[in-house]
């Protein structure tokens, strides 16, 4: 080998390493800067074409400024008034609200303090600017300080402004805390599993570089309003990139270790490892990325936001695995695995290791294995229909007792459940009386009145803008309850039935109702699209039709079983009455796409071994060779998603459990037992209509030979 050739062999890894160090140093800080371009204003993520979204646009014409309402509620503090509010306190509360007029962050006049029917509470509404951002909490603190000046009362702040502040507070530590927990968790698992000093650090570094690159790209796109990012998307991006980059890295490092055991040339060993790992890694990345991009078909803006952001993260994870990691492993060689010693595939399949025993069980009784695992999965899946995805009540949005939730409970105890969050009706002005009467007659509506120029319902003549009026309908039930959503549906029927009114019904409850309905429609559209994408990728990778269908069916069953278990855990252990309407779709995309990943890793190796040793031996050798690394990858991914549970929001806690449990179920049961047993029992026909289905063995080296003994070399053939 010439000096120039030797120099080139080492120059490429060095250049790649320097390039990634530059990327990490330049873009790494953006992992902590996404919060600067993120928005937690949930109105920005509503369905584009929903009636409630049209009402938001129409509402803007009725005031010069869009507002974010804060509802102040006062209750007697136990002083000798028999728990009742007197007129002096009512006057003090009204003055307290009025004192905030014209201060920074406040819009328009505040409402007077209103006494509850039981005489034990007051409420008042003050409007805030919706774009306060980091100034929202200080502004609410001024509201609390003013409200606390009413003698003999305890004051709390509820409403959309308070909820948004608590939401921002929940996401406050997402940049550092979530990333730190995920990285430490992965590092500990890798150290325990691989008992190597350098390898876990190299894998973690590659994942961090991938995340930095992804966050840098997303930051630029979000800053130019090309994509939207909220706290949920931000958190999922971090976990997704760390988990995926680690999984892909484990696959490549395991293959490189096998090649190093039989070759002293580390460059040649990496070439062989890349050649045999490239297909599965790219196919796995494409499966997840395209599955996420299918979310662009959603009419919910937060779903569409997650699609491209998540896909960017996956592409960066694949890029880091195929460039940074090979460069470092070539430079380190065997030292990367120190003090462990690289083992060849032959050494891994010899002896009485756990995966050798599992492979023997699958070979000895495949039908019993797949029948037992199928039965267990079907039992779990039977509970899937009991999982309610109609939305999470306000008092369950936060895992901990957030101030806005406590305030809303107090408000609901003394005023109609929908107080402060009315259903908003926009209609033609000449039909205002008929629309108001229709709203008042609707079951579940407490009262309805047209909004005047002062901004208060029923205070004077209705404000008319472009021939339209706004009518506020206060609901009897809590604005986030199923009963309130049913009332909105009835209210829409009543308003739409008024001739010539051209009425629209919106507001908070209507937004929740429209989001739920849109999420249901999204599942009907996106689920089959994702399955079709995965099926096409598997057909191209495995060159078979029956095998891809079999794999897709097993991961779909794994998803249903996971939903069944989640329904039981959420209701009877965690105390959730249901899930956010987007949770099942997110769970499906992550679980099915990521679940297929592990089957891709397994079956691509099985196909490779089958080309040399035959279909039966291929299953056993593939399972034994990949069992450890895929299980490690599954544990790592489950642990990283479980880290989402540190954010005290029901949505992320539910996603964390569904994905973590589902990945473990898929890794330990579906991929380890069900799929190998089915393929072993079906035999070569499982690869129909490929060459393996006709001969049980490919045409590569080794075809036509007797099945190899355990000690025979498992070095993979060069694909023809």
C-alpha positions as a printed Julia matrix, in Angstrom:
720×3 Matrix{Float64}:
   0.0     0.0    0.0
   1.46    3.37  -1.02
   2.1     6.18   1.42
  -0.6     8.29  -0.29
  -3.18    5.54   0.08
  -2.34    5.06   3.75
  -2.56    8.81   4.32
  -5.97    8.97   2.63
  -7.26    6.11   4.77
  -6.57    8.11   7.93
  -7.2    11.6    6.56
 -10.91   11.04   5.9
 -11.71   10.0    9.51
  -9.72   12.94  10.85
 -11.53   15.42   8.58
 -14.92   13.98   9.57
 -14.04   14.18  13.26
 -12.88   17.8   12.95
 -16.05   18.69  11.0
 -18.3    17.21  13.68
 -16.33   18.91  16.45
 -16.98   22.16  14.6
 -20.7    21.34  14.29
 -20.9    20.46  17.96
 -19.09   23.58  19.07
 -21.09   25.89  16.8
 -24.59   24.38  16.93
 -24.49   22.55  20.26
 -25.71   25.61  22.22
 -28.89   25.69  20.12
 -30.14   22.64  22.04
 -30.69   25.1   24.89
 -32.0    27.94  22.73
 -35.09   26.39  21.14
 -37.17   27.86  23.96
 -36.44   31.3   22.48
 -38.44   30.49  19.34
 -41.0    28.18  20.97
 -44.57   29.18  21.71
 -46.87   27.59  24.29
 -49.91   29.56  23.11
 -52.28   26.69  22.39
 -54.46   28.9   20.17
 -51.62   28.77  17.65
 -52.06   25.02  17.29
 -55.81   24.75  16.6
 -57.28   23.02  13.54
 -56.97   25.37  10.57
 -60.46   24.88   9.15
 -62.44   24.32  12.34
 -65.42   26.5   13.25
 -63.75   27.55  16.52
 -60.72   28.79  14.55
 -63.0    30.88  12.32
 -64.5    32.41  15.46
 -61.04   33.44  16.69
 -60.5    35.33  13.45
 -63.96   36.92  13.68
 -63.4    37.93  17.33
 -60.45   40.1   16.41
 -62.79   42.56  14.7
 -64.65   43.21  17.95
 -61.68   44.72  19.74
 -58.56   46.59  18.77
 -56.37   44.06  20.52
 -56.48   40.3   20.9
 -56.54   39.45  24.6
 -55.72   36.71  27.06
 -58.22   36.68  29.94
 -57.22   36.2   33.56
 -60.05   35.4   36.01
 -59.63   36.5   39.61
 -61.69   34.64  42.21
 -62.03   35.75  45.83
 -63.38   33.63  48.69
 -63.86   34.54  52.34
 -60.77   33.64  54.35
 -62.67   32.42  57.43
 -62.99   35.68  59.31
 -66.32   36.14  61.2
 -68.58   36.74  58.21
 -70.15   33.29  58.1
 -68.03   32.65  55.01
 -69.96   35.27  53.02
 -68.72   38.19  50.96
 -70.12   41.62  51.88
 -70.69   44.69  49.73
 -67.56   46.42  51.02
 -65.41   43.53  49.87
 -67.17   43.54  46.51
 -66.4    47.24  46.1
 -62.77   46.68  47.14
 -62.42   43.87  44.59
 -63.82   46.05  41.8
 -61.38   48.84  42.73
 -58.5    46.36  42.81
 -59.23   45.29  39.26
 -59.72   48.87  38.09
 -56.32   49.83  39.54
 -54.64   47.66  36.93
 -56.1    49.64  34.02
 -53.52   51.16  31.65
 -50.64   49.31  33.29
 -48.12   47.52  31.08
 -49.47   44.24  29.78
 -53.15   44.99  30.46
 -55.72   45.63  27.73
 -59.02   47.51  28.12
 -61.11   47.95  31.25
 -61.52   45.13  33.76
 -64.95   43.79  34.57
 -66.55   44.68  37.9
 -66.39   42.04  40.62
 -69.45   39.76  40.45
 -70.92   38.01  43.48
 -71.73   34.31  43.28
 -75.29   33.1   43.9
 -74.24   31.51  47.18
 -72.73   34.81  48.3
 -69.41   33.2   49.18
 -67.19   34.2   46.26
 -66.41   37.03  43.83
 -65.01   36.85  40.34
 -63.64   39.44  37.96
 -62.04   39.23  34.54
 -59.1    41.31  33.36
 -57.67   41.15  29.85
 -53.95   40.72  29.2
 -51.91   41.03  26.04
 -51.44   37.56  24.47
 -47.82   38.19  23.47
 -46.35   38.84  26.91
 -44.06   35.81  26.72
 -41.67   35.84  29.7
 -43.51   38.88  31.08
 -46.71   36.88  31.6
 -45.81   35.57  35.05
 -44.68   39.01  36.39
 -47.89   40.52  35.02
 -49.99   37.87  36.77
 -48.04   38.53  39.95
 -49.19   42.15  39.79
 -52.75   40.86  39.41
 -52.33   38.66  42.49
 -50.8    41.51  44.48
 -53.68   43.86  43.63
 -56.28   41.16  44.33
 -54.7    40.38  47.71
 -55.59   43.87  48.87
 -59.23   42.91  49.49
 -59.55   42.45  53.28
 -60.92   39.19  54.62
 -60.52   37.23  51.38
 -58.19   34.77  49.7
 -57.52   35.56  46.02
 -56.59   33.16  43.24
 -56.09   33.6   39.49
 -57.63   31.19  36.99
 -58.42   31.31  33.28
 -56.36   30.94  30.08
 -53.66   33.39  31.22
 -52.98   31.46  34.43
 -53.03   28.13  32.6
 -50.56   29.4   30.01
 -48.24   30.66  32.76
 -48.31   27.27  34.5
 -47.67   25.58  31.16
 -44.63   27.77  30.55
 -43.41   27.02  34.07
 -43.78   23.27  33.46
 -41.6    23.57  30.35
 -39.17   25.93  32.08
 -36.53   23.27  32.71
 -36.97   21.33  29.5
 -33.77   22.6   27.88
 -31.34   21.42  30.55
 -33.16   19.07  32.92
 -34.74   16.76  30.35
 -31.59   16.52  28.24
 -29.43   15.91  31.31
 -31.68   13.16  32.65
 -31.86   11.44  29.25
 -28.09   11.54  28.68
 -27.21   10.32  32.18
 -29.74    7.5   31.85
 -28.32    6.38  28.52
 -24.75    6.64  29.78
 -25.44    4.5   32.86
 -27.22    1.82  30.78
 -24.39    1.68  28.26
 -21.76    1.43  30.96
 -23.63   -1.42  32.65
 -24.34   -3.33  29.44
 -21.07   -2.9   27.55
 -18.63   -2.54  30.45
 -16.49   -0.3   28.3
 -14.99    3.04  29.27
 -14.77    4.89  25.96
 -17.59    3.41  23.86
 -20.5     4.85  25.89
 -18.88    8.28  25.85
 -18.36    8.12  22.08
 -21.98    7.08  21.51
 -23.27    9.84  23.8
 -21.07   12.42  22.09
 -22.4    11.39  18.68
 -25.99   11.7   19.94
 -25.28   15.16  21.39
 -23.72   16.31  18.11
 -26.76   15.01  16.21
 -29.08   16.87  18.59
 -27.05   20.08  18.25
 -27.24   19.89  14.46
 -30.98   19.18  14.55
 -31.68   22.0   17.02
 -29.62   24.44  14.96
 -31.62   23.64  11.83
 -34.96   23.75  13.66
 -34.03   27.03  15.36
 -33.41   28.73  12.02
 -36.63   27.34  10.52
 -38.7    28.33  13.56
 -37.12   31.79  13.68
 -38.28   32.3   10.08
 -41.79   30.92  10.86
 -41.28   27.92   8.57
 -42.0    25.46  11.4
 -43.69   25.92  14.78
 -42.18   24.64  18.01
 -43.82   24.35  21.41
 -42.59   22.76  24.63
 -44.0    19.35  23.71
 -42.33   19.29  20.28
 -39.11   20.56  21.84
 -39.06   17.81  24.46
 -39.95   15.03  22.01
 -37.21   16.2   19.6
 -34.52   15.88  22.29
 -35.65   12.44  23.35
 -36.16   11.2   19.8
 -32.7    12.23  18.6
 -30.87   10.9   21.67
 -32.76    7.6   21.53
 -32.52    7.07  17.77
 -28.85    8.09  17.51
 -27.98    5.7   20.34
 -29.94    2.84  18.75
 -28.3     3.26  15.36
 -24.89    3.62  17.01
 -25.35    0.37  18.92
 -26.1    -1.48  15.69
 -22.99   -0.14  13.96
 -20.64   -0.59  16.93
 -21.82   -4.18  17.42
 -21.09   -4.98  13.77
 -17.71   -3.22  13.9
 -16.82   -5.24  16.99
 -17.58   -8.48  15.13
 -15.4    -7.41  12.21
 -12.52   -6.32  14.47
 -12.48   -9.79  16.06
 -11.47  -11.35  12.74
  -9.52   -8.51  11.12
  -6.54   -6.48  12.29
  -7.26   -3.78   9.66
  -9.63   -1.37  11.41
 -10.39    0.57   8.19
 -11.35   -2.63   6.37
 -13.35   -3.72   9.39
 -15.31   -0.46   9.38
 -15.96   -0.75   5.65
 -17.4    -4.21   6.18
 -19.45   -3.04   9.17
 -20.82   -0.07   7.23
 -21.62   -2.2    4.19
 -23.65   -4.61   6.32
 -25.25   -1.97   8.57
 -26.01    0.77   6.06
 -29.22   -0.81   4.72
 -30.87   -1.48   8.1
 -29.87    1.89   9.55
 -31.06    3.9    6.53
 -34.24    1.85   6.26
 -34.94    2.32   9.97
 -34.3     6.05   9.77
 -36.47    6.36   6.68
 -39.28    4.46   8.41
 -39.35    6.83  11.38
 -38.72   10.01   9.37
 -41.4     9.28   6.76
 -43.79    8.14   9.45
 -43.32   11.48  11.19
 -43.7    13.39   7.92
 -47.08   11.71   7.49
 -48.19   13.99  10.35
 -48.14   16.81   7.79
 -51.47   15.39   6.62
 -52.98   16.39   9.97
 -55.23   19.42  10.32
 -53.81   20.04  13.81
 -50.93   22.47  13.67
 -49.0    20.89  16.54
 -49.08   17.53  14.73
 -47.83   19.17  11.55
 -45.12   20.89  13.58
 -43.83   17.62  15.05
 -43.65   15.98  11.61
 -40.81   17.93   9.96
 -39.07   18.72  13.26
 -38.94   15.04  14.22
 -37.88   14.01  10.71
 -35.0    16.52  10.81
 -33.9    15.01  14.11
 -33.93   11.46  12.71
 -31.93   12.47   9.61
 -29.33   14.13  11.83
 -29.16   10.99  13.99
 -28.53    8.81  10.92
 -25.96   11.27   9.55
 -24.03   11.29  12.83
 -24.1     7.49  13.03
 -22.77    7.03   9.5
 -20.06    9.73   9.57
 -18.95   10.8   13.06
 -19.12    7.37  14.66
 -17.14    5.5   11.96
 -14.46    8.19  12.04
 -13.98    7.9   15.82
 -14.12    4.1   15.82
 -11.48    3.89  13.08
  -9.17    6.18  15.06
  -9.74    4.29  18.32
  -9.88    0.74  16.98
 -10.02   -1.94  19.68
  -9.38    0.7   22.35
 -13.03    1.82  21.94
 -14.16   -1.45  23.56
 -11.52   -1.59  26.31
 -11.41   -3.4   28.68
 -13.89   -5.71  26.91
 -12.54   -7.84  24.08
 -14.27   -7.84  20.67
 -15.99  -11.13  19.85
 -16.77  -12.55  16.46
 -20.24  -13.69  15.5
 -19.07  -17.3   15.9
 -17.98  -16.67  19.49
 -21.27  -14.88  20.24
 -23.38  -17.79  19.05
 -21.32  -20.46  20.74
 -21.87  -21.57  24.33
 -24.94  -21.36  26.51
 -25.74  -17.61  26.51
 -29.26  -16.38  27.08
 -29.87  -15.73  23.37
 -28.57  -19.17  22.46
 -31.15  -20.62  24.84
 -33.95  -18.42  23.45
 -33.03  -19.44  19.91
 -33.08  -23.09  20.98
 -36.55  -22.63  22.49
 -37.84  -21.01  19.29
 -36.33  -23.81  17.22
 -37.69  -26.56  19.46
 -41.29  -25.37  19.87
 -42.01  -22.45  17.51
 -45.77  -23.0   17.4
 -46.14  -23.05  21.16
 -44.02  -19.91  21.45
 -45.95  -17.83  18.93
 -49.32  -19.13  20.15
 -48.55  -18.2   23.76
 -47.21  -14.75  22.9
 -50.11  -14.03  20.54
 -52.59  -15.01  23.23
 -50.96  -12.7   25.75
 -50.89   -9.79  23.3
 -54.54  -10.3   22.34
 -55.56  -10.3   26.0
 -53.79   -6.98  26.52
 -55.21   -5.55  23.29
 -58.74   -6.39  24.44
 -58.54   -3.46  26.88
 -57.5    -0.94  24.18
 -61.11    0.24  23.5
 -61.4     1.31  27.16
 -58.78    4.03  26.68
 -60.62    7.33  26.39
 -58.95    9.94  24.16
 -61.59   12.66  24.44
 -59.17   15.06  26.06
 -57.77   15.64  29.53
 -59.79   17.74  32.03
 -58.11   20.91  33.22
 -57.49   19.44  36.68
 -55.51   16.58  35.06
 -53.4    18.56  32.58
 -50.7    19.09  35.2
 -49.43   16.11  37.14
 -48.8    18.33  40.15
 -51.38   20.69  41.65
 -50.79   23.81  39.55
 -52.1    27.17  40.89
 -54.36   27.69  37.87
 -56.0    24.29  38.44
 -56.65   25.02  42.1
 -58.11   28.41  41.18
 -60.35   26.87  38.53
 -61.69   24.39  41.09
 -62.54   27.26  43.42
 -64.23   29.14  40.6
 -66.28   26.1   39.61
 -67.4    25.56  43.21
 -69.18   28.95  43.35
 -70.01   29.91  39.76
 -71.38   28.07  36.72
 -68.76   25.64  35.43
 -68.17   27.68  32.28
 -67.66   31.01  34.05
 -64.85   33.0   32.5
 -64.68   30.63  29.53
 -67.93   31.27  27.65
 -68.9    29.77  24.33
 -68.5    32.59  21.81
 -71.19   33.0   19.15
 -70.62   35.23  16.13
 -73.78   36.0   14.12
 -75.46   38.62  11.9
 -76.58   41.64  13.91
 -80.17   41.65  12.65
 -80.69   38.18  14.13
 -79.08   38.82  17.51
 -82.29   38.38  19.52
 -83.14   35.08  17.85
 -79.57   33.79  18.27
 -79.47   34.82  21.94
 -82.84   33.19  22.59
 -81.75   30.0   20.81
 -78.58   29.89  22.91
 -80.48   30.4   26.18
 -82.88   27.57  25.31
 -80.02   25.15  24.68
 -79.65   22.47  27.31
 -76.45   23.03  29.28
 -76.31   26.83  28.74
 -76.63   28.91  31.92
 -77.03   32.32  30.26
 -76.37   34.16  27.0
 -76.01   37.85  26.18
 -74.63   40.02  23.38
 -71.35   41.8   24.07
 -71.51   45.62  24.19
 -68.95   48.23  23.23
 -67.62   48.13  26.81
 -66.66   44.49  26.29
 -69.21   43.18  28.81
 -72.15   40.96  27.88
 -75.61   42.55  28.27
 -74.33   45.87  29.64
 -75.73   48.01  26.8
 -76.61   47.85  23.13
 -74.68   45.13  21.27
 -71.48   46.14  19.54
 -71.93   45.73  15.78
 -68.87   45.25  13.58
 -69.3    44.73   9.84
 -72.9    43.72  10.46
 -71.92   41.02  12.96
 -72.34   40.7   16.73
 -70.79   38.58  19.43
 -72.9    36.66  21.93
 -71.27   35.05  24.98
 -72.98   31.88  26.28
 -71.98   30.76  29.78
 -72.1    26.99  30.14
 -73.38   25.19  33.24
 -70.6    22.62  33.2
 -66.86   23.07  33.49
 -65.48   24.34  30.19
 -63.18   21.33  29.77
 -65.73   18.63  30.62
 -67.34   16.15  28.26
 -70.74   17.58  29.25
 -69.63   21.05  28.11
 -68.44   19.65  24.78
 -71.84   18.01  24.29
 -73.45   21.37  25.06
 -71.31   23.04  22.38
 -72.52   20.48  19.84
 -76.16   21.23  20.8
 -75.47   24.98  20.79
 -74.09   24.8   17.27
 -77.18   22.96  16.09
 -79.4    25.61  17.69
 -77.44   28.58  16.29
 -77.09   27.08  12.83
 -80.86   26.56  12.77
 -81.55   30.32  13.07
 -82.39   31.48   9.53
 -80.15   34.22   8.18
 -77.91   34.34  11.25
 -74.89   32.69   9.62
 -73.83   31.78  13.16
 -70.51   30.37  14.3
 -69.77   28.91  17.74
 -66.27   29.04  19.2
 -64.51   29.61  22.5
 -62.34   27.36  24.69
 -64.77   24.43  24.89
 -65.47   24.55  21.16
 -61.73   24.53  20.52
 -61.36   21.38  22.63
 -64.3    19.8   20.84
 -62.92   20.63  17.39
 -59.46   19.41  18.36
 -60.91   16.09  19.49
 -62.95   15.62  16.31
 -59.98   16.6   14.14
 -57.7    14.16  15.98
 -60.17   11.36  15.29
 -60.2    12.24  11.6
 -56.4    12.43  11.58
 -56.09    8.89  12.95
 -58.35    7.54  10.21
 -56.15    9.2    7.57
 -52.61    9.01   8.95
 -52.59    5.47  10.42
 -53.05    3.7    7.04
 -50.57    6.09   5.38
 -47.89    5.27   7.97
 -48.55    1.54   7.6
 -48.27    1.84   3.81
 -44.96    3.74   4.09
 -43.5     1.12   6.42
 -44.72   -1.71   4.2
 -43.08   -0.25   1.1
 -39.75    0.26   2.91
 -39.77   -3.29   4.27
 -40.59   -4.76   0.87
 -37.6    -2.92  -0.63
 -35.26   -3.96   2.17
 -36.29   -7.6    2.6
 -37.26   -8.28  -1.04
 -40.37  -10.1    0.09
 -44.11   -9.46   0.36
 -45.27  -11.85   3.06
 -42.5   -11.02   5.54
 -43.19   -7.25   5.55
 -46.92   -7.88   6.05
 -46.1   -10.21   8.92
 -43.82   -7.63  10.57
 -46.31   -4.76  10.19
 -49.09   -6.91  11.64
 -47.01   -7.83  14.7
 -46.0    -4.24  15.51
 -49.61   -3.1   15.03
 -50.71   -5.78  17.5
 -47.97   -4.62  19.87
 -49.41   -1.09  19.67
 -52.93   -2.28  20.49
 -51.62   -4.36  23.4
 -49.72   -1.33  24.69
 -52.87    0.8   24.51
 -54.73   -1.87  26.47
 -52.15   -1.93  29.24
 -51.98    1.88  29.19
 -55.75    2.11  29.66
 -55.49    0.02  32.82
 -52.46    1.86  34.19
 -53.8     5.35  33.43
 -57.2     4.7   35.0
 -56.31    2.49  37.96
 -52.72    3.46  38.83
 -52.06    7.01  37.67
 -55.62    8.26  38.1
 -56.12    9.75  34.62
 -59.68    9.75  33.32
 -58.43    9.81  29.74
 -55.73   11.05  27.39
 -55.22   14.04  25.18
 -56.81   13.46  21.77
 -53.39   13.39  20.08
 -51.82   10.79  22.39
 -53.02    7.66  20.48
 -51.73    9.06  17.18
 -48.35   10.04  18.62
 -48.11    6.66  20.32
 -48.93    4.9   17.06
 -46.36    6.8   14.99
 -43.57    6.31  17.53
 -44.33    2.72  18.47
 -45.03    1.35  15.01
 -42.14    3.16  13.33
 -39.66    2.45  16.12
 -41.0    -1.08  16.62
 -40.38   -1.86  12.98
 -36.83   -0.61  13.51
 -35.99   -3.56  15.74
 -37.6    -5.99  13.33
 -35.58   -4.4   10.55
 -32.37   -4.94  12.54
 -33.37   -8.56  13.24
 -34.79   -9.62   9.89
 -32.12   -7.97   7.75
 -29.59  -10.05   9.69
 -31.81  -13.14   9.42
 -32.02  -12.68   5.66
 -28.27  -12.25   5.47
 -27.65  -15.44   7.44
 -30.34  -17.31   5.5
 -28.63  -16.52   2.21
 -25.65  -18.46   3.5
 -27.07  -21.09   5.82
 -30.68  -21.58   4.89
 -33.97  -20.25   6.26
 -34.11  -22.27   9.49
 -30.51  -21.7   10.49
 -30.78  -18.07   9.41
 -33.53  -17.38  11.95
 -31.56  -18.91  14.8
 -28.26  -17.29  13.9
 -29.87  -13.9   13.28
 -31.68  -13.97  16.61
 -28.57  -15.03  18.52
 -26.28  -12.54  16.81
 -28.59   -9.51  17.23
 -30.39  -10.39  20.47
 -28.08   -8.55  22.83
 -27.6    -5.38  20.82
 -31.27   -4.98  19.91
 -32.37   -5.56  23.49
 -29.86   -2.97  24.66
 -31.16   -0.55  22.03
 -34.72   -1.14  23.17
 -33.86   -0.57  26.83
 -32.01    2.64  25.94
 -34.9     3.98  23.84
 -37.44    3.07  26.51
 -35.36    4.81  29.16
 -34.93    7.98  27.09
 -38.66    8.26  26.42
 -39.37    7.54  30.08
 -37.36   10.68  30.86
 -40.25   12.7   29.42
 -42.09   11.81  32.61
 -40.07   14.39  34.56
 -42.07   17.16  32.83
 -45.2    17.49  35.02
 -47.71   17.38  32.18
 -50.19   14.55  31.64
 -49.63   14.56  27.86
 -45.88   13.88  28.15
 -46.29   11.44  31.04
 -48.76    9.44  28.94
 -46.54    9.51  25.85
 -43.56    8.49  28.01
 -45.39    5.46  29.39
 -46.9     4.34  26.08
 -43.63    4.5   24.16
 -41.41    3.15  26.95
 -43.69    0.21  27.75
 -44.46   -0.45  24.09
 -40.79   -0.47  23.1
 -39.94   -2.93  25.88
 -42.89   -5.14  24.95
 -41.83   -5.07  21.32
 -38.16   -5.71  22.09
 -38.58   -8.44  24.69
 -41.66  -10.25  23.36
 -42.54   -9.41  19.75
 -39.04   -9.24  18.29
 -37.46  -11.86  20.59
 -40.2   -14.52  20.56
 -43.21  -13.86  18.33
 -41.51  -12.89  15.06
 -38.71  -15.52  15.17
 -41.19  -18.25  16.13
 -43.59  -17.32  13.3
 -40.78  -17.19  10.74
 -39.32  -20.46  12.03
 -42.74  -22.17  11.87
 -43.69  -20.83   8.44
 -40.28  -21.69   7.06
 -38.94  -20.5    3.7
 -42.45  -19.54   2.55
 -42.26  -16.55   4.93
 -39.93  -14.95   2.36
 -42.43  -15.28  -0.5
 -42.02  -14.46  -3.36
 -38.24  -14.06  -2.97
 -35.63  -16.67  -3.79
 -35.5   -17.83  -0.17
 -39.15  -18.88  -0.35
 -38.45  -21.27  -3.2
 -35.18  -22.82  -2.11
 -34.91  -22.01   1.57
 -31.46  -20.68   0.73
 -30.15  -17.89  -1.44
 -27.76  -18.13  -4.3
 -24.85  -16.56  -2.45
 -21.84  -18.38  -1.05
 -22.87  -21.36   0.99
 -26.07  -22.0   -0.94
 -26.82  -25.66  -1.17
 -24.6   -26.54   1.77
 -25.84  -28.37   4.81
 -26.99  -26.21   7.7
 -23.96  -24.95   9.54
 -23.04  -26.24  12.95
 -22.91  -23.84  15.85
 -19.19  -23.35  15.54
 -19.24  -22.57  11.81
 -18.2   -19.08  10.83
 -21.03  -16.59  10.81
 -19.21  -14.08   8.68
 -21.85  -12.68   6.34
 -21.57  -13.19   2.62
 -21.1   -10.37   0.21
 -24.53   -9.58  -1.2
 -24.7   -10.23  -4.89
